[in-house]
Amino acid sequence: MGEVAEIVDGGFCDSILNSSDAISTKAVPCSAAHVFVAIKTGSVTDEAAAAAEEANPRDGWLPITESRGGSTLTAVFHLLCSGMGIQALMLPVAFASLGWVWGIIILSLGFLWQLYTIWALVHLHESVPGTRYSRFLHLSIAAFGPRLGKLLAIFPVMYLSGGTCVMLVITGGGAMELLFNTMCGGDGAACSAKPLNGVEWFLLFTCIAITIAQLPNLHSIATVSLLGAITAVGYGSLIWILSVTKGRPEGMSYEPLIEAKSDEMRIGSILNAIGIIALSFRGHNLVLEIQGTLPSTPKCPSKRPMWRAVIICYSLIAFCLYSLAIAGFWAYGSKIPTGGLYIAFPQFHGHDTPKLVMGLIYLFIVANCLSTFQIYAMPVFDNLELRYTGIRDRRCSRQVRASLRVFFGCIAFFVAVALPFLGSLALLIGGMTSTLTFTLPCFMWLAIKRPRRRSSAWWLNIGLGWLGVMLWAVMVAAAIWILVDRGLNANFFNP
């Protein structure tokens, strides 16, 4: 299973151990017709598929790379589903602290920065000729070596997979309860139904999510990701459009809140706002995995359809982020609560919004959480099956695969019930994992591509890399300040 990849140019040589996704592909003729088919329909020539399977048969056993029949369109679905989330509803809170000018400037700089790191990841996916890195952890090992690579990447990758799934159980279960209360009343009298408690809502969400998770591999959930993308854009658009059309609350202003605070409070608010903007960019831990579902040959590399998908997807994400930030701040200004638009819209306009519209918003949030759960859980499923196949030296049977996914669902449910306040720690834990989005791709580029010292590419990556380290420190400091200032309601086992 292990491969040794050497980059002689520039003097850089590294070994990749246990790289189950490193696939060597032989030169396969790729006519213009083949290029069209590979990009538009996601099919691949039989020769290329046979070469990949021969080089590393175990890679075809694992859910991330079991099918390489993806296309630009399916990559767009996956990227949108993983890249748009409920964190975007917090952007007006950042604008309330920074004001119009600095809010837009920092959001724009952050967007361009994370778009560059995605570009770097897409081009590092096949940085070694004939080898594909379809998992972030394996690319980190290739760049920094087995020990340092695991140390730098394993916590961000595991949290952004398993931890995000726990957060989705908490958010999705809570949205289910709000949907029920909206349509049936708090006591369920309007529907002749008995309301569930918090644990039961979490359990219901988890059962539905794990049922959907029986789809075999990452490529097979493309339709689910499409649903997640539609619902993410849907509930975000509904909230900002309705917020603008229903008018603004009395007594609001657009003056940055930091102007009315002490120096210490000002600094804390600025750091918190920067952290909120940084957390609105997500999904970088899945870029390589999504690209791994695309076919690739030496003459038709996967980076072409993948980058096309990134451009399409992030054009739409940019529109959504700027709409939520600008329209949300315009609608609520200094009155925006700390919970963002998710709290502000029901608080100010819930009473004069039709019940069906409010129900549709919560339904979209539930559907989006269920869809997003699938793509964020896939690296965990992949790792569990990797361990199984390594021990048993055979593909997971359908029963084993189902059992592993139910096992993970039980763990996610238990953690969600035990730590229902995990959302209050999102800025702290998100700050600790921000290196995966803003820092590691830049240092990976330096380690693998070896640009000429003091060249423009070298300065760009070294500068962004160390700036990412500073951002990591800023986000962690802001999170600690928020916890000290507001406290933490640690309601263990009481969702």
CORBEL-V92229 format. One record per residue. RES is the residue in one letter. SS is DSSP state (~ for helix, > for strand, _ for the rest). OMEGA is omega in radians with two decimals (none if undefined). Layout:
res=(RES/RES)
ss=(SS/SS)
omega=(OMEGA/OMEGA)
//
This chain:
res=(M/G/E/V/A/E/I/V/D/G/G/F/C/D/S/I/L/N/S/S/D/A/I/S/T/K/A/V/P/C/S/A/A/H/V/F/V/A/I/K/T/G/S/V/T/D/E/A/A/A/A/A/E/E/A/N/P/R/D/G/W/L/P/I/T/E/S/R/G/G/S/T/L/T/A/V/F/H/L/L/C/S/G/M/G/I/Q/A/L/M/L/P/V/A/F/A/S/L/G/W/V/W/G/I/I/I/L/S/L/G/F/L/W/Q/L/Y/T/I/W/A/L/V/H/L/H/E/S/V/P/G/T/R/Y/S/R/F/L/H/L/S/I/A/A/F/G/P/R/L/G/K/L/L/A/I/F/P/V/M/Y/L/S/G/G/T/C/V/M/L/V/I/T/G/G/G/A/M/E/L/L/F/N/T/M/C/G/G/D/G/A/A/C/S/A/K/P/L/N/G/V/E/W/F/L/L/F/T/C/I/A/I/T/I/A/Q/L/P/N/L/H/S/I/A/T/V/S/L/L/G/A/I/T/A/V/G/Y/G/S/L/I/W/I/L/S/V/T/K/G/R/P/E/G/M/S/Y/E/P/L/I/E/A/K/S/D/E/M/R/I/G/S/I/L/N/A/I/G/I/I/A/L/S/F/R/G/H/N/L/V/L/E/I/Q/G/T/L/P/S/T/P/K/C/P/S/K/R/P/M/W/R/A/V/I/I/C/Y/S/L/I/A/F/C/L/Y/S/L/A/I/A/G/F/W/A/Y/G/S/K/I/P/T/G/G/L/Y/I/A/F/P/Q/F/H/G/H/D/T/P/K/L/V/M/G/L/I/Y/L/F/I/V/A/N/C/L/S/T/F/Q/I/Y/A/M/P/V/F/D/N/L/E/L/R/Y/T/G/I/R/D/R/R/C/S/R/Q/V/R/A/S/L/R/V/F/F/G/C/I/A/F/F/V/A/V/A/L/P/F/L/G/S/L/A/L/L/I/G/G/M/T/S/T/L/T/F/T/L/P/C/F/M/W/L/A/I/K/R/P/R/R/R/S/S/A/W/W/L/N/I/G/L/G/W/L/G/V/M/L/W/A/V/M/V/A/A/A/I/W/I/L/V/D/R/G/L/N/A/N/F/F/N/P)
ss=(_/_/>/_/_/>/_/_/~/~/~/_/>/_/_/>/_/_/_/_/_/_/_/_/_/_/_/_/_/_/_/~/~/~/~/~/~/~/~/~/_/_/_/_/_/~/~/~/~/~/~/~/~/~/~/_/~/~/~/~/~/_/_/_/_/_/_/_/_/>/_/~/~/~/~/~/~/~/~/~/~/~/~/_/_/~/~/~/~/~/~/~/~/~/~/~/~/~/~/~/~/~/~/~/~/~/~/~/~/~/~/~/~/~/~/~/~/~/~/~/~/~/~/~/_/_/_/_/_/_/_/_/_/_/_/~/~/~/~/~/~/~/~/~/_/~/~/~/~/~/~/~/~/~/~/~/~/~/~/~/~/~/~/~/~/~/~/~/~/~/~/~/~/~/~/~/~/~/~/~/~/~/~/~/_/_/_/_/~/~/~/_/_/_/_/_/_/~/~/~/~/~/~/~/~/~/~/~/~/~/~/~/_/_/_/_/_/_/~/~/~/~/~/~/~/~/~/~/~/~/~/~/~/~/~/~/~/~/~/~/~/~/~/~/~/_/_/_/_/_/_/_/_/_/_/_/~/~/~/~/_/_/~/~/~/~/~/~/~/~/~/~/~/~/~/~/~/~/~/_/_/_/_/~/~/~/~/~/~/~/~/_/_/>/_/_/>/_/_/>/_/~/~/~/~/~/~/~/~/~/~/~/~/~/~/~/~/~/~/~/~/~/~/~/~/~/~/~/~/~/~/~/~/~/~/_/_/_/_/_/~/~/~/~/~/~/~/~/~/~/~/~/_/_/~/~/~/~/~/~/~/~/~/~/~/~/~/~/~/~/~/~/~/~/~/~/~/~/~/~/~/~/~/~/~/~/~/~/~/~/~/~/_/_/_/_/_/~/~/~/~/~/~/~/~/~/~/~/~/~/~/~/~/~/~/~/~/~/_/_/_/~/~/~/~/~/~/~/~/~/~/~/_/_/~/~/~/~/_/~/~/~/~/~/~/~/~/~/~/_/_/_/_/_/_/~/~/~/~/~/~/~/~/~/~/~/~/~/~/~/~/~/~/~/~/~/~/~/~/~/~/~/~/~/~/~/_/_/_/_/_/_/_/_/_)
omega=(-3.09/3.08/3.04/3.13/-3.11/3.02/-3.04/-3.10/3.13/3.07/-3.10/-3.13/-3.10/3.09/3.12/-3.09/3.10/-3.12/-3.03/-3.12/3.11/-3.02/3.06/3.14/3.11/3.12/-3.11/3.12/-3.09/-3.14/3.12/3.12/3.13/3.11/-3.12/-3.11/-3.08/-3.08/-3.00/-3.06/3.10/3.11/-3.10/-3.10/-3.14/-3.12/-3.12/3.13/3.14/3.13/-3.14/-3.10/3.14/-3.06/-3.08/-3.05/-3.12/-3.14/3.08/3.11/-2.97/-2.96/-3.13/-3.06/3.14/3.11/3.06/-3.12/-3.11/3.14/3.08/-3.09/3.14/3.08/3.07/3.13/-3.11/-3.11/3.12/-3.12/-3.11/-3.04/3.12/-3.14/-3.07/3.09/-3.13/3.13/3.13/-3.04/3.10/3.08/3.09/3.13/3.12/3.10/-3.03/-3.03/-3.06/-2.96/-3.10/3.08/-3.13/-3.13/-3.09/3.09/-3.13/3.12/3.12/-3.14/3.14/3.13/-3.12/3.07/3.09/-3.13/3.03/3.09/3.14/-3.14/-3.14/-3.11/3.06/-3.11/3.10/-3.09/3.05/-3.09/3.11/-3.11/3.12/3.04/-3.04/3.10/-3.06/-3.11/-3.12/3.05/3.09/3.10/3.12/-3.08/-2.97/-3.08/-3.04/-3.04/-3.11/3.14/3.10/-3.11/-3.09/-2.95/-2.93/3.13/3.10/-3.11/-3.10/3.13/-3.09/3.01/-3.11/-3.13/3.10/3.10/3.08/3.11/3.12/3.05/-3.14/-3.11/-3.12/3.09/3.08/3.11/3.05/3.13/3.10/3.08/3.12/-3.13/3.14/-3.05/-3.02/-3.05/-3.09/-3.12/3.13/-3.07/-3.09/-3.12/-3.07/-3.11/3.12/3.14/3.10/3.03/-3.05/-3.14/-3.12/3.07/3.09/-3.13/3.12/3.12/-3.11/3.14/3.12/-3.11/-3.11/3.04/3.09/-3.08/3.09/2.98/-2.84/-2.99/-3.06/-3.14/-3.07/-3.14/-3.13/3.13/3.08/3.10/3.06/3.09/3.12/3.13/-3.13/-3.09/3.10/3.09/-3.09/-3.09/3.08/3.14/3.11/-3.07/-3.08/3.11/3.13/3.12/-3.14/-3.05/-3.07/3.06/-3.05/3.10/-3.13/3.05/-3.14/3.07/3.13/3.09/3.12/-3.11/-3.09/-3.11/-3.08/-3.04/3.07/-3.12/-3.14/3.14/3.13/-3.13/3.13/3.14/3.12/3.13/3.12/3.14/3.10/3.11/3.12/3.13/-3.14/-3.11/3.13/3.09/-3.04/3.06/-3.11/3.11/-3.11/-3.07/-3.13/3.13/3.11/3.10/3.11/3.09/-3.11/3.06/-3.14/3.01/-3.13/-3.14/-3.14/-3.06/-3.08/-3.09/-3.13/3.10/-3.13/-3.13/3.05/3.11/3.13/-3.13/3.14/-3.06/-3.03/2.94/3.10/3.11/3.11/3.11/-3.12/-3.10/-3.13/3.11/-3.14/-3.09/-3.05/-3.13/3.13/3.11/3.09/-3.06/-3.03/3.09/-3.12/-3.14/-3.11/3.12/-3.10/3.11/3.10/-3.08/3.13/3.10/-3.01/-3.06/3.08/-3.09/-3.07/-3.02/-3.12/-3.08/-3.11/3.07/3.14/-3.10/-3.13/3.13/3.09/3.11/3.13/3.11/-3.13/3.09/3.09/-3.14/3.11/-3.13/3.11/3.11/3.11/-3.13/-3.12/3.09/-3.06/-3.05/3.11/3.10/-3.03/3.07/3.09/3.09/-3.12/-3.13/3.10/3.14/3.07/3.11/-3.12/-3.11/3.09/3.14/-3.03/3.13/3.04/-3.14/3.05/3.02/3.14/-3.12/3.13/3.13/3.12/-3.13/3.13/-3.11/3.04/3.11/3.11/3.10/3.11/3.12/3.13/3.12/-3.12/-3.13/3.12/3.12/-3.11/-3.07/-3.11/3.11/-3.07/3.11/3.11/3.13/-3.04/-3.12/3.14/-3.10/3.09/3.08/3.14/-3.14/-3.09/3.12/-3.13/-3.12/-2.93/-2.95/-3.00/3.13/3.14/3.12/3.05/3.13/3.12/-3.07/-3.05/-3.09/3.11/3.11/-3.13/-3.09/-3.13/2.99/-3.12/3.12/3.13/-3.14/-3.13/-3.07/3.11/3.12/3.13/3.14/-3.14/3.03/3.07/3.06/3.09/3.10/3.08/3.14/3.13/-3.10/3.11/3.11/3.12/-3.14/3.12/3.12/3.13/-3.14/3.12/-3.08/-3.04/-3.07/-3.11/3.08/-3.06/-3.12/-3.13/3.06/3.13/-3.10/none)
//
